[in-house]
Amino acid sequence: MKRIILEGTEEQFRNLQRLYNESYSDLPKSRSEYCVDTVWSIADVTKKYNATDEEAMEVLSAAMENAATMDQMWFAIDFHAEEIGLTKIENK
């Protein structure tokens, strides 16, 4: 699977979403339910390490899929959900 990172204004993303939705071509799915307000970039890696763009993307992918990163995100989700009074759904 290929990953593509896009940058643009809210209007540009709405235009892109509309283009996807109106197209009858076989295009990759566009998903908007993800939270990506804080995004790490290739530049974050290359300004700290001597790496190619491909190497930097490999580092970012590994860091985002790291078990410790996932554990911390779930901890933060639980913390902030409880902080605003949300009730946790018990596993069945």
C-alpha positions in Angstrom: 0.0 0.0 0.0 1.3 3.4 -0.9 0.9 6.4 1.5 0.6 9.9 0.3 0.8 13.0 2.5 -1.2 16.0 1.3 -1.0 19.6 2.5 -3.6 22.3 1.7 -6.3 24.6 3.0 -9.7 23.4 4.2 -11.2 24.5 0.9 -8.6 22.6 -1.1 -9.4 19.4 0.9 -13.2 19.9 0.4 -12.5 20.3 -3.3 -10.4 17.1 -3.3 -13.1 15.2 -1.4 -15.7 16.4 -3.9 -13.5 15.3 -6.8 -13.1 11.8 -5.2 -16.8 11.5 -4.5 -17.9 12.6 -8.0 -15.4 10.4 -9.8 -16.4 7.1 -11.3 -12.7 6.0 -11.6 -11.1 3.4 -9.4 -9.5 5.7 -6.9 -8.1 5.1 -3.4 -10.6 5.7 -0.7 -10.4 9.1 1.0 -11.0 9.1 4.8 -11.8 12.1 6.8 -12.5 10.7 10.2 -8.9 10.6 11.3 -7.5 13.3 13.6 -4.4 14.7 11.9 -4.1 18.1 13.5 -0.6 17.2 14.8 1.3 15.7 12.0 4.9 14.7 11.9 6.7 15.2 8.6 9.7 13.9 6.7 11.4 17.3 7.5 11.1 16.6 11.3 13.4 13.6 10.7 15.7 15.1 8.1 16.4 18.2 10.1 17.7 16.0 12.9 19.2 13.0 11.0 21.1 12.6 7.7 18.4 10.7 6.0 16.7 10.5 2.5 13.0 11.2 2.2 12.4 7.5 1.9 14.4 6.7 5.0 12.7 9.5 6.9 9.3 8.1 6.0 10.4 4.6 7.1 11.4 6.1 10.4 8.1 7.9 10.8 6.1 4.9 9.9 8.0 2.7 12.4 7.6 5.4 15.1 3.9 5.7 14.6 3.4 1.9 14.6 5.6 1.4 17.7 3.9 -0.3 20.6 5.0 2.4 23.1 3.5 5.1 20.8 0.2 3.1 20.6 0.2 2.6 24.4 0.7 6.3 25.0 -2.1 7.3 22.6 -4.6 4.9 24.2 -3.5 6.2 27.7 -4.1 9.8 26.5 -7.4 8.9 24.8 -8.6 7.3 28.1 -7.4 10.2 30.2 -9.0 12.9 28.1 -12.3 11.0 27.6 -12.6 10.5 31.4 -11.6 14.1 32.0 -14.7 15.3 30.1 -16.9 12.7 31.7 -17.3 10.1 29.0 -18.4 6.6 30.1 -16.3 3.8 28.9 -18.0 0.9 27.1 -17.3 -2.4 28.7 -16.1 -5.3 26.6 -18.7 -7.9 26.0 
